[in-house]
């Protein structure tokens, strides 16, 4: 029977039910939660792990950065494989890999094995993330695509909060091993669930663009300006986020706050980050793209200015940290929400993977930038002030992406 042409289109919630959107988004959010947990695991375990392995400060830096290198290398590879063979097998393989490597961290006997398992953990994270982001976008109605990615991205700071709670609670044992025990067992238990419940019909399949030609799909023709702006935006935004995540305790103490207050300010940052990610997609789907991005980046720059230029008490620092976490993570979630919409289906996950990979440079450059500035005698306020032009430049790049994609500058968009 042919559909009645006069019949109005089904509402978004009905199409979401037909696509199994709620199930897919819940599973994707679970993966991102596990990713956030593991990303934070190294940071919360380092102070406990370093004395046992007699690690020097420079070795701690390599330990913290090893997973970022793995993510950088695996993100593009994971995108290519997912576009070629489908999202589900790549997601499941990535989750299983970083779960197994997290458990192997418990068996590491020295600095070399620690680096190796953290690198391989990053490889697993890099395989899973682009495919999950593309899957969330693919299996959502047109009206929900941006909020879907924002919804799952808000699970990263929640996972980070859980990692800190696990190591502080002592429920799973004392010391650094507890966070890797939970961070290993949870993904391994989740992998069969993902294999059974994630949809199989996704990705480019046999007709996807050949992996060897993926640069043409990302940098050919009118794709080039969108891709380069995406890379610049995510590099700068993640530089700011990871500099704050890694150096916030030191910077806050340098600003005159007490060490006992730092963990509560960090909690406010993570709570704001989770709320900001959730709000990002919702606002973008309501056609507030430019205003959302503008408020997010300008708000981040303003709060960083206040952090660097004004004397702060505990409550004012907590409020500013909440707003900074919300605005900067709102901006990053917006980037990941826009990225799948900038490419056709045949290279969509590849494009997202390349964007994730470009952001990895920022996750490494941010902590290094802070360390370099502090080592030459710059103050905590100076470090925060340096982030302001980086934030504004990143915001300009992402606003250009939103403008170009809204005009359908990318001809192969699906």
N, C-alpha and C positions, 0 to 999 in steps of 0.2 A: 504494500500500500504506500502510495506516495504521500509525503508530508504535505500538510496544508500550508500553502505559501503565505496565508494570512496569519498563521499561528505565530505568536511571539516566541523568540528564542528562550530556551530554558534558562532559569536563573543560574548564577555562578555556582551556588551550593549544589544544585542538581547535577551540573556537569562535573563538579568536583567528586560527587559520589560515584558517577559513572566511571571516572578515571581512577578511582581508588586513591584519591589525593590524600585523604587523611591517613590511611595506612602507610602510603609511601613517605609522607612527610614525617610521620612518627618514627619510622625506621631510619630515615635520613638524619633526623635530629639525634637519634641514638648514636649513630656513627660519629656525628660532629661532637656530641658530648664526650665520647671516648677519646676523640682527637684532642679536645680541649684539656681533658684530664692528663693525657700523656704529654702534651706540650708543656704543662705546668709541672709535671712530675720532676723533671730535671732541676728546675729552679728551687722547688721546695725541699728536694733531697740533698742538694749540693752542700749546704752547711753541715749536714750530718754525715755525709759520705766522704767529704774531703779529709777529715782527720784520720779516718780508717785507712784510706789509701795514700795518705801523706802527699796530697796533691798541692802543688804550688799554685798561686793565683793564675798564672798563665795557663796551667793545665786545666783549672776549673773553667776558664774561658773556652778552651777547646772542647771540653766536655759539654758545656752548655750549647755550643754552636754546631756540634756534630750532627744533630738531628736536622738542623736547618739546611745543612749541605745535602743531606739525603733527600729532604723534601724538594729542594731545588732541582736535583737531578731527576727525581721520580715524577714530578708533577707533569712535565711535558710528556714523558714516556707513558704515564698513566692515561693522559688525555688521548694520545694516539691509539693506545690499545683499546680504550673504551669506545672510541669512534669506529674502530675497526671490528671489534668482536662483541660490543655491547657493554653497558654500564655494570650490570649485576656481577659478572665474574671478576671484574677488576675491583669493585668495591669489596667483595668477599675476600679476595686474595690479599688486598691491602690490609683489611682489618685483621685477618689471621696472621699476617706477617708481623704487624707491629705488636700484636698480642704475644706472639712467641718470643719476639726479641725483648720485650719488656720482662718476661720471665727469665730470659737468658742473662739479663742484667744482674740477677741474683747470684749467678754462677761466675761472674767476672772476677778474675784473680789479680788484676792490675790495671794500670792506666790504658795500655793498648787494647785489651779486651773491652774495657768500658767504652772507648771511642768506637770500636767496631760495632758493638751492639746498639749504641745510640745512633750511629750512622744508618744501620739497617732498620732501626725503628723509624727513622725519618723517611726511609724509602717506602715503608708501608703506609705511613701517613700521606706521603705524596701521591701514592697510587690511588688512595681512597678519596681524597678531598675533591678533586675536579669532577670525578664521576658522580659523586653525591650531589654536588651543586647543580650539575647539568640535569641529573635525574629529577631533582625537586622542581626545577623549572619546566622540564618536559611534561611532567605528569600533573600539572596544575592548569586550570582554566586561564585564559588570557588575562582576566581581571585579577588573578591571584599570583601571577608568576613572580613578581618582585617581592610581595609579602611572604611568599613561600620560602624564598632564599633567605630573607631577613629572619623568618621564624626559625629555620634550622641553624642559622649562624649565631643566634643568641644562645645556643647551647654551648658554645666554646667557653665563654666566661663562667657559665654554670659548672662545666667540667673542671675548670681551673679552681673554682671554689671547693669542689669536692676533693680534689687532690690535696689541697691544704688541710681540709677537715680530716682526711684519712690519716695523714702523718701526725696531726696534732692530737687526735682522739685516742690513739693507741689501741683501737678496737681490733686491729688486724696485726698487732705486734708492735714492738717499740723500734724506733730507729728508722732509717731510710728504706729498709727492705719492704715495709708494708705498702708503700705507694706503688712499687713495681709488682708486688704480688697481686694487688687489686687491679692495677693497670694492665696486667697480663691475662689474668683469668677472665675478666669481664669481656674483652674482645673475643677471646677464644670461645666463650660460651655464646656470644652474640652471633658469631659467623654462621653456624647452621641455621639460626633463625632468619638471618638475612638471606641466605641461599633459598630458603623455603618460601619466604613471603615477599621479597622484592620482585617486581615485574621483570620478566625476561625480555619482553619486546621493547627494547630501547637501544639507542646508539645507532650508528650509521649502517651496521651490518655489512654484508658483502659488497654493497655498492658505495661504501664510504670512500672518501678520497684516500689515495695511497699515503701511508705514513711518510714516505720519502718526499712527498710534495706538500707537506703541511705548511711550510713557510709561504708557499704561494697562496694558500688559503687564508693566512693571517696577515701577510705583508704585501699581497698583490693588489694593484689597483687602488680603489678607495678604501680597502681594508687597512692600509698602512697607517693612516693618521689616527684611526680609531684604536688600533692595536697599540701604537706607540703611546698615545695618551692614556690608555688603560694601564700600561706598564708603568709610566711615570707616576700616575695617581696612586696606584697600589704600592709602589716602592716608597713614596714619601709618607703615605699614611701609615704603613706598617713600620716604617722607621720610627715614627713618633710613638706608636703604640708600644713597640718592643723596647724602646729606650725607657719609656715610663715604667713598663713592667719590670725590667731588669734593674733599673737604677732608682726607682722611686724611694725605697728606704733610705739610701744614701743621700739623695737629694732633699728629702724631707728633713732629715737630721741636719743637713747643711743649711736649711732654711730656719733652723731654730726649734724644731718640734722634738718632742721626747720619743725615744725609741719605743716605749710602751704604747704610744699612740699610733705608731706607723701601721701596725697590722689592721687597725680599725679603719684607717684612711684607705688602705689597699682594698679592704672589703667594700667600702663605698665605691671605689673605682670599678670593681668587678660587677657590682650590682647595677651601677649606672650603665656599664657596657652591655649587660644583658638586656636591659630595658631599651637602650638605644638601638640595638640590633633588631629587636622585635618591632619597634616603632618605624624603623627605616623602610622596610618593605611595605608596611601598611600605608604610609604616606606616599611612597612612590606609586603604588597602585591606584591611589586616588588623584593621580595627575599633578601632584605637588613636587615633581622631580627637581626642578631648578631651585625652588624655595627650600626644599628639604636639604639639598646639598649645600646651598648657600648658608643656611642657618647652622648646619653641622660644622662646616669648616670655619666660618666666622666665629661661632661660639667657642670652638676649640682654641682658636687664636686669641680670643679675648680672655679666656680662662688661663691660658699659659702666660699672658701678659700680667694678669693679676697675681698669679703664683710668683712670677719673677720680680715684680716691682712693688708689692705691698707686703707689709708685715702681717703674718697670719697666725691666728690662734687655732686650737684643735678643731673647733666646730666649723670655722670658716674654711679651713683646709679640707675637712671632710666633705663639705658641700661642694667646693670647687672640684675635688677629685671625682665626686659623683657626676658632675656636669661634664668634666673632661672625658671621663670614661664613656658617658652616654653619647656625646657628640662625635668623638673620634671613631668609636665603634659603629655608630650610625653611618658615618661616612664610608667605612670599610665594608660594611654590609651592603651599602648601596652599590659599591663597585662590583661586588660579587653578584648582586641582583641584576645589574646591567650587563655584565659580561656575557651570559648565555644568549642574550637578545641581540648581540652584535654580530653573531655568526650563524651561518646556515647549519642545518643538522649534521651534515657530513663532517664538519670540522668544529662543531660546537664544544665538545669536551676538550679537544685540543686547544681551542682558544681560551677556555677557562683554565686549563692546566698551565698554559703559558703565562696567564695573568697571575696565577698562584705562584708560579716559579719566579716571576719578576719580583713579586713581593718578598720572596725569601732574601733577596739582596738587602731589602730594607730591614728585615729582622736581624741580619748580621751587622749592617752598617750602623743601626741605631745605638746598640750597646757600645760598639767600638768608638763611635763619635763621642759619646758621653765620657768614656774612659780616657780618650785622648785629650779632651778639653780639661778634665779635672787634673790630669797628670801634668799639664803645663801651667797649673795654678789658677784656672778659671773657677769661679764660684758656682754653686748650684743654681743661683739665679741666672747666671750667664748661660748655662746649659739650656735652661728653659726658654730664654729669650731667643736662642739660636733656632729653636723649633718653630718659631712663629712664621718666618718666611717660607720654611719648608712646608708648613701646613697650608699656607695661602697658595703656593705654587701647585701643590697637589690638588687643592680644591678647584683651581682654574682648569687643570687638565681634565678632571672628572666632569666638570660642567660642560666642557667642550664635547666629551663623549656623549653626554645626555643630549646635547643640542644636535649633534650629527646623527645619532641613532634615532631621534624623534623625527628627523627629516628623511629617514630611510636612506641614509648615505651608503649603507652597506647593502649592496644589491642582492646578495645571496642569503639574506635573513630568511629563516623559515617561519 
